[in-house]
């Protein structure tokens, strides 16, 4: 059995790897997990994170990938769970709302999409928003 200090060191090492990964991605994508572009999906940031978590859990459950892919998927899942906590904590800050950039889809926009009959019309409709 490993001693407690060795286990603590390993825990910190893994946490640092995830932290480095999240910070690199955040630098590359500029807080997009907090302020999604909402080009196609109009979901709030938290809902989008939950979809990504579901995707990762589904991939793990299927287990059809190599060990390396499974490891990467698990690290991504941990990362998304951390991002979820960041969103929830940021949302609690009274001086700034997390979703101030979010533009909810309007009833008339929903009606336009419902009336569209084929994929071409849907794609054209998306670019007109």
C-alpha positions, 0 to 999 in steps of 0.5 A: 500500500502506498503511503499517504504522501505518495497518494496526495502527490498523485492526486495533486498531479492529476488535478494539476493536469486537469487544471492545465488542460482547462486553462489552455482550452479557456485561453484558446476559446475565450470563456466560451463555456460561460458565454456560448456563441449561441449560433445554432443552440440557444441553450444557456451555458449550464445546459450546454455543459450538461449536454457535454457531460451526458455525451462523455458519460455515454461514450464511457458507458459504451466502452468501445474505445481504446484505453487512451480514448477512455482516459481522455474521455474521463479527463474531459468529463472531470473537466466539464464537471469542474466547469459546471461548478465554475458556472454555478459559483459565478452565477451566485456572484451578485455583481455580475450575471452569468447569462447577460450575453444570452439572447433567448429565442423568441416566440416568433423565431420558434414559430418561423422554425416550426413553419419551415418544411425542409432542411434547406429552409431550416438552414436559410432560416438559421442564417437569417437570425 
